[in-house]
Amino acid sequence: MKEATGELNMTVVTIVAIAAVALLFYVFLWPTIQKSIVNQTCKTYGSNYGAVYVKDANSGTGAKVAEWKCCPGKVTNGKVGKPDKNSADCKDANLEK
């Protein structure tokens, strides 16, 4: 019986460790990866375009989905500044439309 209890404890520890790693990935790494992908998409509009977070959208599945815009940044002395969310030149980050 003690051996079975030990195996159960090790299983619980393993499940908790896997959940902790998944949580760290979802909270810290996934937003960075997502923004990097959107930034690369925005570069198809021009080298001075960057991703700007707009809002969370409801996909109908209950999943949290972020909406992004591709907006140009001001070029000053050859350097591209932060993209302006209120620019009239902003485009949808979804290239399928």
Rosetta silent file (secondary structure, phi, psi, omega in degrees, C-alpha in Angstrom):
SEQUENCE: MKEATGELNMTVVTIVAIAAVALLFYVFLWPTIQKSIVNQTCKTYGSNYGAVYVKDANSGTGAKVAEWKCCPGKVTNGKVGKPDKNSADCKDANLEK
SCORE:     score description
SCORE:     0.000 S_00000001
   1 L     0.000  -39.087  179.776    0.000    0.000    0.000 S_00000001
   2 H   -63.250  -36.534 -179.597    2.856    2.398    0.796 S_00000001
   3 H   -65.489  -40.600  178.885    4.334    1.796   -2.632 S_00000001
   4 H   -65.500  -38.526  178.357    1.039    2.693   -4.345 S_00000001
   5 H   -65.087  -40.538  177.918    0.781    5.872   -2.272 S_00000001
   6 H   -62.371  -41.277  178.599    4.320    6.856   -3.286 S_00000001
   7 H   -67.618  -37.330  177.633    3.491    6.367   -6.968 S_00000001
   8 H   -64.826  -42.429  178.202    0.322    8.410   -6.591 S_00000001
   9 H   -61.708  -41.887  179.975    2.272   11.245   -4.966 S_00000001
  10 H   -66.532  -35.989  177.079    4.817   11.198   -7.784 S_00000001
  11 H   -64.708  -43.994  178.992    2.004   11.289  -10.353 S_00000001
  12 H   -62.925  -44.026  178.686    0.448   14.305   -8.640 S_00000001
  13 H   -60.948  -41.857  179.557    3.819   16.080   -8.499 S_00000001
  14 H   -64.410  -44.596  179.519    4.363   15.389  -12.214 S_00000001
  15 H   -63.376  -42.250  178.677    0.914   16.699  -13.167 S_00000001
  16 H   -64.441  -40.433  179.092    1.411   19.857  -11.093 S_00000001
  17 H   -64.913  -41.771  178.574    4.847   20.426  -12.666 S_00000001
  18 H   -64.936  -41.502  178.231    3.453   20.030  -16.197 S_00000001
  19 H   -63.641  -38.616  179.332    0.611   22.428  -15.386 S_00000001
  20 H   -65.320  -42.573  178.849    3.095   24.988  -14.006 S_00000001
  21 H   -65.376  -41.672  178.436    5.236   24.826  -17.162 S_00000001
  22 H   -63.605  -40.178  178.839    2.129   25.160  -19.361 S_00000001
  23 H   -64.251  -43.477  177.888    0.960   28.162  -17.341 S_00000001
  24 H   -61.775  -41.712  177.764    4.348   29.875  -17.664 S_00000001
  25 H   -61.591  -48.886 -175.483    4.310   29.288  -21.412 S_00000001
  26 H   -65.718  -39.074 -175.283    0.771   30.622  -21.823 S_00000001
  27 H   -81.202  -40.747 -172.615    1.252   33.695  -19.619 S_00000001
  28 H  -104.449  -43.487 -173.647    4.780   34.788  -20.559 S_00000001
  29 H   -86.025  -41.856 -174.708    5.925   33.215  -23.819 S_00000001
  30 H   -60.058  -44.128  177.743    2.780   32.972  -25.955 S_00000001
  31 H   -60.248  -35.823  178.474    2.007   36.738  -26.021 S_00000001
  32 H   -67.512  -43.289  178.578    5.589   37.423  -27.127 S_00000001
  33 H   -64.084  -43.560 -179.497    5.405   34.795  -29.864 S_00000001
  34 H   -61.948  -45.163 -179.964    2.007   36.101  -31.003 S_00000001
  35 H   -65.431  -36.398  177.871    3.211   39.716  -31.229 S_00000001
  36 H   -62.914  -41.716  178.531    6.303   38.603  -33.147 S_00000001
  37 H   -64.108  -44.073 -179.233    4.135   36.797  -35.706 S_00000001
  38 H   -66.517  -38.584  177.422    1.854   39.820  -36.105 S_00000001
  39 H   -60.890  -41.029  178.168    4.862   42.147  -36.451 S_00000001
  40 H   -64.997  -37.473  176.129    6.191   39.992  -39.288 S_00000001
  41 H   -62.852  -42.500 -178.313    2.764   40.145  -40.950 S_00000001
  42 H   -65.830  -28.988  179.610    2.751   43.932  -40.620 S_00000001
  43 L   -65.359  -15.568  176.633    6.152   44.188  -42.307 S_00000001
  44 L   -70.482  -21.415  176.926    4.442   43.032  -45.533 S_00000001
  45 L   -81.073  -24.133 -179.455    2.797   46.497  -45.674 S_00000001
  46 L   158.512  157.884 -175.202    6.157   48.256  -45.365 S_00000001
  47 L   -69.140  -17.740 -179.326    9.278   48.311  -43.227 S_00000001
  48 L   -94.297    1.538  179.575    7.929   51.127  -41.042 S_00000001
  49 E   -85.727  145.861  177.497    4.714   49.250  -40.085 S_00000001
  50 E  -142.656  165.207 -177.934    4.342   47.591  -36.704 S_00000001
  51 E   -83.268  137.787  176.572    1.696   45.709  -34.729 S_00000001
  52 E  -128.322  126.084  179.063   -0.631   47.596  -32.416 S_00000001
  53 E   -69.095  132.690 -179.354   -2.942   45.778  -29.998 S_00000001
  54 E  -104.080  -60.600 -178.642   -6.572   46.809  -30.499 S_00000001
  55 E  -169.848  170.630  171.133   -8.763   44.644  -28.250 S_00000001
  56 E   -87.755  135.133 -179.059   -9.735   41.138  -27.239 S_00000001
  57 E  -113.353  150.489  176.952  -12.344   39.668  -29.539 S_00000001
  58 E   -90.876  118.564 -178.176  -14.835   36.916  -28.858 S_00000001
  59 L   -86.256   -2.389 -178.131  -14.301   34.112  -31.342 S_00000001
  60 L    88.060  -10.147  179.846  -17.532   32.358  -30.362 S_00000001
  61 L  -104.002   -3.902 -176.984  -15.586   29.452  -28.897 S_00000001
  62 L    89.739   -5.792  179.165  -14.796   31.051  -25.567 S_00000001
  63 L   -79.123  145.039  177.714  -11.129   31.392  -26.524 S_00000001
  64 E   -82.564  119.653 -178.091   -9.421   34.726  -25.908 S_00000001
  65 E  -122.837  127.924  179.322   -8.403   36.162  -29.272 S_00000001
  66 E   -90.363  139.676  173.956   -6.473   39.415  -29.630 S_00000001
  67 E  -101.891  138.515 -176.928   -7.185   41.804  -32.495 S_00000001
  68 E  -126.902  154.911  170.548   -4.250   43.693  -33.990 S_00000001
  69 E  -121.044  153.427  172.335   -3.745   46.544  -36.453 S_00000001
  70 E  -104.334  112.558 -176.827   -0.727   47.241  -38.607 S_00000001
  71 E  -123.278  146.251  179.150    0.111   50.923  -38.224 S_00000001
  72 E   -77.049  147.925  172.641    3.044   52.942  -39.548 S_00000001
  73 E  -101.256  152.407  177.865    5.579   54.455  -37.207 S_00000001
  74 E   -70.312  137.735  177.209    7.063   57.901  -37.785 S_00000001
  75 E   -97.911  117.683  179.443   10.487   57.825  -39.383 S_00000001
  76 E  -126.709  122.533 -179.259   12.847   60.296  -37.704 S_00000001
  77 L    53.119   38.844  177.366   16.525   60.486  -38.664 S_00000001
  78 L    81.084   -0.818 -179.817   16.258   57.121  -40.398 S_00000001
  79 E  -109.988  138.605  179.894   14.793   55.374  -37.341 S_00000001
  80 E   -88.452  127.885  178.923   11.240   54.061  -37.179 S_00000001
  81 E   -85.379 -173.200  179.794    9.328   55.095  -34.088 S_00000001
  82 E   -65.775  137.238  179.262    6.515   53.377  -32.245 S_00000001
  83 E   -61.318  141.331 -178.653    3.473   52.658  -34.456 S_00000001
  84 L   -96.810  114.513 -177.354    0.638   55.168  -34.055 S_00000001
  85 L   -63.863  -26.084 -176.992   -2.682   53.446  -33.323 S_00000001
  86 L   -94.573    7.209 -179.496   -4.658   56.519  -34.415 S_00000001
  87 L   -67.412  143.603  177.868   -3.005   56.854  -37.821 S_00000001
  88 L   -72.282  -15.677 -178.317   -5.310   56.968  -40.847 S_00000001
  89 L   -90.262    6.765  179.341   -2.898   54.576  -42.617 S_00000001
  90 L   -64.778  143.798  179.567   -3.543   51.674  -40.205 S_00000001
  91 E  -126.167  159.179  177.386   -4.489   48.410  -41.852 S_00000001
  92 E   -68.017  138.146 -179.587   -6.074   45.208  -40.584 S_00000001
  93 L   -77.004  -11.030  179.257   -3.471   42.669  -39.468 S_00000001
  94 L   -86.557  108.859 -176.232   -5.539   39.847  -40.989 S_00000001
  95 L   -77.792   -8.648 -178.415   -4.226   39.392  -44.541 S_00000001
  96 L   -74.470  -20.280 -177.207   -7.048   37.000  -45.502 S_00000001
  97 L   -78.659    0.000    0.000   -9.568   39.832  -45.904 S_00000001
